[in-house]
Amino acid sequence: MTTGVELLVKCVSIPETGDSVELYIVDTAGKETLSEACEKMWGEPSLLCLIFDLTNEQSFASCSHWMERVRVHCQGLQVPGVLVGNKSDLTERREVQASLAKEWAQSQGLEYHETSAKEMINCEAPFLSLARAFHFLYQERCETIQNLSPG
């Protein structure tokens, strides 16, 4: 459980390419009081990993607020990313249905994943999605640069 702001680095291998991507993750735990400091660390994010609690409808509802904040920093550009519903192991306490979360994620241009950090179920899938998205962006930019080169 994050109580403040944490900066994490995670190296993710992309199996089909043999490449790997280092993800620099700013974990804010959704704390409003820390948002200004965090936004300065974000700069212009390349990717977005938005996590909510499947057992708390308010947690899901606040995702719209965080998406707006990201959009402000990205000046309206689409930022690839994932929406992650956590605590999938607590099925009897679930308040947010997968279909609703998936539909919202798609409307925002995000991939949707459900995980259980406690049970370590599906926890690597969102990171692999993020790494693939970043790798794709990187490849596109390399091609653009190569096409600009004379000869």
C-alpha positions in Angstrom: 0.0 0.0 0.0 1.4 3.3 -1.1 1.1 6.1 1.6 3.1 8.8 -0.2 4.7 9.0 -3.6 7.0 6.3 -4.9 9.2 6.2 -8.0 9.7 2.7 -9.2 11.7 1.3 -12.1 10.6 -1.9 -13.8 12.4 -3.6 -16.6 10.0 -5.6 -18.9 11.2 -7.9 -21.7 9.1 -8.0 -24.8 9.2 -11.7 -25.9 8.5 -11.3 -29.6 11.3 -8.8 -30.1 14.1 -9.7 -27.7 14.1 -6.1 -26.6 13.3 -4.8 -23.1 11.8 -1.5 -21.9 12.5 0.2 -18.6 9.3 1.7 -17.2 9.7 4.6 -14.7 6.6 4.5 -12.6 5.4 7.4 -10.4 3.0 5.8 -7.9 0.8 8.5 -6.3 -1.7 6.3 -4.7 -4.4 8.7 -6.0 -3.8 11.1 -3.1 -5.1 14.5 -4.0 -2.8 16.3 -1.6 0.2 15.0 -3.5 -1.1 15.7 -7.0 0.8 19.0 -7.6 4.2 17.5 -6.7 3.4 14.5 -8.8 2.3 16.4 -11.8 5.7 18.2 -11.8 7.4 14.7 -11.8 5.1 13.5 -14.7 6.2 16.3 -17.1 4.6 14.9 -20.2 4.0 11.2 -19.6 4.7 8.7 -22.4 2.3 6.1 -20.9 -0.4 5.9 -18.3 -1.2 3.1 -15.8 -4.4 4.0 -14.0 -5.4 1.6 -11.2 -8.6 1.5 -9.3 -10.1 -0.8 -6.6 -12.8 -3.1 -8.0 -14.4 -3.2 -4.5 -14.9 0.6 -4.4 -17.1 2.4 -7.0 -15.7 5.8 -6.0 -12.2 4.6 -6.8 -13.4 3.8 -10.3 -15.3 7.1 -10.6 -12.2 9.1 -9.8 -10.4 7.6 -12.9 -12.1 10.3 -15.0 -10.6 13.0 -12.9 -7.1 11.6 -13.2 -7.6 11.2 -17.0 -8.4 14.9 -17.2 -5.3 15.8 -15.3 -3.1 13.7 -17.7 -4.8 15.2 -20.7 -3.9 18.7 -19.4 -0.2 17.7 -19.2 -0.3 16.1 -22.7 -2.0 19.0 -24.3 -4.8 16.8 -25.7 -2.5 14.2 -27.3 -3.6 10.6 -26.8 -1.4 8.8 -24.2 -1.4 5.0 -24.6 -1.9 3.1 -21.4 -3.8 0.7 -19.3 -6.7 0.8 -16.8 -6.2 -1.8 -14.1 -9.0 -3.0 -11.8 -7.3 -4.4 -8.7 -8.6 -6.8 -6.0 -10.1 -9.2 -8.4 -9.8 -11.9 -5.7 -12.5 -10.2 -3.6 -15.4 -11.3 -5.8 -18.0 -11.0 -3.1 -17.2 -7.4 -2.4 -16.9 -6.3 -6.1 -18.7 -3.0 -6.9 -17.4 -2.4 -10.4 -18.3 -4.8 -13.2 -15.7 -5.8 -15.8 -17.9 -4.8 -18.7 -18.3 -1.2 -17.4 -14.6 -0.8 -16.7 -13.7 -2.3 -20.1 -16.1 0.0 -21.9 -14.8 3.1 -20.1 -11.2 2.1 -20.8 -11.9 1.6 -24.5 -13.6 5.0 -24.7 -10.3 6.5 -23.3 -8.0 4.5 -25.6 -6.8 2.3 -22.8 -6.4 -1.4 -22.5 -8.2 -3.0 -19.6 -6.8 -5.6 -17.1 -8.0 -7.0 -13.8 -5.4 -8.1 -11.2 -5.1 -9.3 -7.7 -1.9 -7.9 -6.1 -2.6 -9.9 -3.0 -2.8 -13.2 -4.9 -0.3 -12.1 -7.6 -2.9 -12.8 -10.3 -2.3 -11.2 -13.7 0.0 -8.6 -12.3 2.5 -8.7 -15.1 0.0 -8.3 -17.9 -0.5 -4.5 -17.5 3.3 -3.9 -17.5 3.8 -6.0 -20.6 1.0 -4.0 -22.4 2.7 -0.8 -21.3 6.1 -2.0 -22.5 4.7 -3.1 -25.9 3.0 0.3 -26.3 6.2 2.2 -25.5 8.3 -0.1 -27.8 5.8 0.6 -30.6 6.1 4.4 -30.0 9.9 4.1 -29.9 10.0 2.2 -33.2 7.7 4.7 -34.9 10.0 7.6 -33.8 13.1 5.7 -35.1 11.4 5.2 -38.4 10.5 8.9 -38.6 14.1 9.9 -37.9 15.5 7.5 -40.4 13.1 8.8 -43.1 14.3 12.3 -42.4 18.0 11.3 -43.0 19.3 12.1 -46.5 20.4 9.2 -48.6 
